[in-house]
Amino acid sequence: MADGPARLERAFRDAGRPLYIPYVMGGYPDLATSAERAGRLAAHADVLELGIPFSDPLADGPTIQAAGQRALEGGTRPEDVIEIAKGLAGGPPVVLMTYVNIILAAGERAFCERAARAGVAGVIVPDLPIDEGASLRAHAARAGVAIVPLAAPTTSDARLALIDRRGEGFLYCVSVTGVTGGEVRVDDVLSAFLARARKMVHLPLAVGFGVRTPAHAAAIGAMADGVVIASELIRLAEVAEGDPGAAVDGFSREVLDALSGIAPAEAHAGR
């Protein structure tokens, strides 16, 4: 099976600039539309994050919660979202965003093997602490799927050290203490957190939560290896007149333009 951790790290190493990591909620507003939107975003993305809807998404703010609820009401199942990932074969690495209960319900081994067969490179599990989930991590490793760790400004040095030992693919750096959908503050707190993470963790750093504009992306890209944009893409599609896909395409091009002149972070370049 494909080596997801290596594919993700290679994407960061070879991009020559900070990565653009857009998010799609699988099944929102329906399966066909989300698959089409994922395909359009994959044309711009360096890594694509694909959400599996869940009834109690503790890390998600109101925009993603509402999208996930609509997807659930439409009957979207985890396997449907994994099929969307399968349809993106040949494109950028895909990481699934899901929660532990989804994986346990499917069975850890079955979930990881199904994801690997679909070409999924990694899985982000916000409610899986780095010091838990040994069985899931073992199944994921055998399947060749990275379990992508998360850290926030409140993460201790001890936990960052554990992430350094166990983490794969990249480190998802949560920009704020809270949920998705607010607005990021590119300030001394974020800068100090990223500098601390850079010093302690060998993985590339991708920043998410509250990134809403190309200017945000550029400011974060100057400090990190990648930028995750989620809620803003959902909002853009909801308010767009005419073709929502065209609005998302245009925004993605602006983000890539903002990132294009930024060299890879010195501490990670060449790894």
N, C-alpha and C positions, 0 to 999 in steps of 0.2 A: 504494500500500500504506500501511497505517496508520503513523503517526509514533510509534514506540515510545518514543523518548527523551522526546518531549513528553508522552506519556500518563503516563509514570512521574513526571516532574517535576511534572505537574499534580496527580497523586495526593498527592504530598507537600505541595504548595502549598495544596490545597483542604481537607485533612483537618481542620485546626483543632486537631490534637493529634498526638503521635507515632504513626506508623503501626504496625499489627500485620501482620507478614509471616510467616505460617505456611508450613511446608514439607510436601510430600507426595512420597514416593518412588513414581514411576510403576511400576506392575506389582506393588507389594507390598500385601498378600500375594498378590494376583492383579490382573489388569487391571481387572476389573469393580469389585472392592472399592476399588481406588485411585481409580478414576474417581468412584465414589460419595463417597468421603472427600474428594476434591478439591472436589466440588460442595458438600458440607456446609461445608468450611472457607471456600470462596469467599463463603459467606453472611456470614462474620465478617471476612474479610480485607480489608485495604486494597490489598495486593499479594499475590499467591500465588506461592510458589516451588515449582516442579515438577521433581523430580529425574529424570534419565535414568540408569538403572543402568549401571555401568561396572565392568570386572573389576579395575581398579587405581586406585581412587579415593583419591588421595594426601591430599586434604584432609579425608576423612571418618573419623570415629572408628568404634568397633566396632558401635554401634547402626545407623548408616546403612549401614555396610559389609555387615552381615548382611542388612539389608532389601534392599539392592541385589543381593546374591548370590542371594537367594531369587527376586527378580524375574527375574534372568538365567536361573536354572534353570527358571523357568516360561515361558521363551521370549520375554520382553518385548524388543521392539526399539525403537530411538529413534523410529521413525515411529509406533509405538503410543502413546508418551508424547505426541508432538505431537498425535495425534488426541484425547487427553484434553484438551489445551489448547484444541483447537478446540471441544470440547463445553462449554467455559466461556465462550463468547462472550456478551457482554452483562454479564459480571461484572467483577471487579477486574482490573487488568493482571496478566498472567502472565509470569513470568520463568523460563526453563529453567536448571537447574543441570546442567552437563555438562563434558566434558573434551575437549581438542584432538583426540585420536585419533578420538573419535566423529564430530566435525565433518569431519575430513579423510577419514574412510572414506566419509562420505556425499557429500563434495564441498562445498567452502565455499559456493559459489553456491547449489547445490541445497538445502543445509541451511537457509541463511538465507531463501531464497524460500519453502521449505515452512513454516518457522516463521512467516513473515509472513502467509502465506495462512491459517494457523490462528489468527491474531490474537495471536501471541506478541509481547510488548512488548520483551523483552530476554533476553539470555543471559549467565549468569555462568560464566566459564571459569577455574577456579582455577589451572590450569597454563599460562595465557597471560600472560606478563609484559607490562606496559604498553608496553615498548619493542619488542615483537615482534608478529607477526600482522598486518602491514599489509594483506595481501591479504584476510584474513578481515574485518578492520575495514571495508575498502572494500566488500566484498559486503554486509555487514550494513548499512552506511549506505545503499546503494542500495535495499535491501529495506525500510528503515525499522525496523530492529531494533537496539536499543542493545546494545553490549558493555559490561556493567557491570563496572567495575574493582574490585579488592580492595586493601586496605592493612591492615597490622598495626602494632602498636607499634614494631616494628623497621624499618618503612619509612622510608627517609631523606627528608630535605627535598627533595632533588633528584628523587626518584621521585614524591613528592607533587606537585611542580611539573609533572611530566610528566603525571600523572593529571589535574591541573587542565586541561591543554591537550587531552587526548585522551579523557577519561572522559565517559560519557553515562549518563543515567538517575538513578543515585545511586551513592555510594561505599559498597561493602560493607566495613565496618570489622570485621576479625577481632579479637575481644576478647583473644585469647591467642595466644602462639606455640605452635602445636601443631595438633591436629585437633579436629573436632567431638565433642560428647558429654560433655565434662567438666562443670565448673561454673564459671561466670564469676565473676571477682573484680571487684566494683565498687569500685575503689580509686584511689589517686592516679596509678598507672601508666595505667589506662584513661582517667581524667579528663584527664591531660596529653596523651595521644595524641589524644583527640577534640578538645581545644582546638587542638592543632597542625594537625590535619586541617581543622578549621573555618576556621582562619586562612588556609590555603594552597589549599584546594580549593573551587570554587564549587558543587559538587553537594551535595544532601542527604546526610546521614550515616545509614546503617542499621547497627546493631551485631548481630552474630551470633556463634555458637560458645559453647556452655555456658549459654545463657539457659534457666533451668528453671522459674522460678516467676513468678507475677504481681508479686511484690515485686521480683524482678530486673528485670522489664519496666519497672516504675515508676521504679526507680533509674536505669536506663539512659535511659529516656524523658526524664528531666530534663536529660540531657546531649546526646541525639541526636535525630534526626528519625524514626527507625524502629527496631523491634526484630524480629529474625528468631528464630523458635523452630522447631527441627527435631527433634533427637533426642528431646526430651521428649514431643513429640506421638506419636512412634512408640512410646515406652515406655508412655505412657498407654493407647494402643489395645491393646497387647499384654497388659497386666495387668488391663484392665477386665473386670468381670463383667457378663454380659448384653450390653448394646449398646455396643460400643466407640465408635461414632459419638456416642452421647449423652455419653460421658466427654469426648471431644474438644470437643464443643459447649460443655459446662459449663466446661471449662478456658478455652476461647476467650473466653467471656463474662466470666470473671474477669480475664483479661488486658485486655480492652477496658475493663472497669470501672477497672482500675488505671491505664490510660492516659488515661481520659476527662477527668480533672481537670488534666491537664498541658498548658500552653499550648505552641504551637510554639516551638522554639528561637529566641531573639531574633535571632540572626545570620542565620537563614534565613526567618523569617516575612515574608510579603508578596512573596517573589520570584516 
